[in-house]
Amino acid sequence: MTNKFASTSQPHIAIFHVDSIPANTFTDFTQLISCDELNLQIESHEESGPYAALEWLLPTAVIVYISKSYFDGFLKEMGKDHYNLLKAGFKKLSEKVIGPSAPKITLLGSSGKISKEQLYSPVFSVLAEINSEIKFKLLISIDSSQEEYEQGIQAFLAFLYDFHLYKLDSGMIEILNSAQVINGVILLAFNQETKAIEVIDPISKRFPPNEA
């Protein structure tokens, strides 16, 4: 992902999607969040072939990318009104990328890399920039209801807001400092029981003790 943002016109928000997913999938989302001051980019690409990596680190069919500059630059100028528009936009997008209406995506990978039962959606994820080297990736539970999805997105956006404004509590900061960074990514997910964002260890979660 890093090379996509090497130019000086770095987007505040970007959508990357495989070209088998029509561009009008994102119309409601983009119409809600678009404004003159927002650098919003959409880019399609061909679907990749088999992978040789853990599926949670693979690019999903649709990725919404939120840059660091959205929180520590754009929102400071625009205020929190756009932040609320972004939440509304994600709600609209969910109608197209989660649940029964989501495109069917099958992951192909080398032996032992792709689990038989997928816990997280191969269709949709959110990638948020921490700095030029590290990003958060929000995994979406594959069996999320609409309500659970909305709770997860809102919790993630609140987490990002607090992170970039240095408002995270010391416990979460300690967890993040000890989190595994693989290929420049820290994996996160929404815990339905605690109603909070948690760090996911892709190795221990992917290969529990009885499968090691």
Secondary structure, DSSP 8 states (H G I E B T S, - for coil): -GGGG-SS---SEEEEEETTS-GGGGHHHHHHH--TT--EEEEEE-----B-S-GGGS--SEEEEE-HHIIIIIHHHH-THHHHHHHHHHHHHHHHHSGGGS------BSTTTS-SS-SEEEEEEEEEESSSS-EEEEEEETT--HHHHHHHHHHHHHHHHHHHTT---HHHHHHHHTS--BTTEEEEEEETTTTEEEE--HHHHHS-GGG-
